[in-house]
Amino acid sequence: MHAIMGGTLILETQQSSDVTYRVYDYDRRQADGSLRELHLNQAMDVIDYSTQAPASGEVTAPEVDGVTQLMSCKYFDVFRVRVASDAPVSIEQAWPFLCVSAVAGTTGTVTVGDKTYELRKGTHFVAPAGCGTLKFEGDLEFICSHV
């Protein structure tokens, strides 16, 4: 899921779950006109209150060859890929799948095997296991995630 709010991009990455606690629903109505149930008490019960909230959205992790690890846990990893016209980036697709979202920049391409695909800001795709190396070129920034 992504949303643009006041010029800020929010891209949500989450683990698969059979449980969803709805804490806000934008006042959407069901078919009968009623509001959907919120689960505030249940959500508060599972929050890890010891976790330190980030002071800012500034990325402080080092960038290595255009790639920055943004988040890693036992359920998934998230990293940023920055591609410039003079600095292509290749990623070996070694996971069950790789979710890729172009979040900034203008245009570019990804080449997988002998096929090249045009990309632009707002493009999202899933690279399946075994597809090989993804070669990114152009002027784009991506957020990638995998399990």
Steps between C-alpha positions, in 0.01 A plus 500: 500500500623852434360846545628848433427744780627856486784407266612208720481148364391226737572145383379225730680167515353232720514132574213274399250449782162345567419775751428864420427759765328801347601816688367753247276454198459845343129492596426257216153351508392139453219407260242551779635850575665410830863568582732201522611389846826642631734287715670759720534287815639201309749721313619660824552152650754403231699824472861474609517814714874452564584568135661839449313712245722653231588864563482575127460329166868554419678191372828455687598153375791498253437474127718240327500489118160672491337271760404595858358251751202678657352229720567138582312263729426127512193550277627723218772736376455842340767684304530808280660491155612828341576493130655788304561526127871446560457243780288192416432251779467122469316291758517120501145378571577231761173502700155338459388834348614860492248787520627812322344849515639800309450784748706790360672616185378513143547198274716196461509135406546161656658224294440139598667246273447623144188709576502869589201672663433873519452640851388833642425643842191319630582166334466192723589143409584163650809314379444125554756252629743378239464798265872576533674835517300823477704779339355844578595802286376858469410758762286331766488407867341171604385345824539121488384238748518123536436228755 
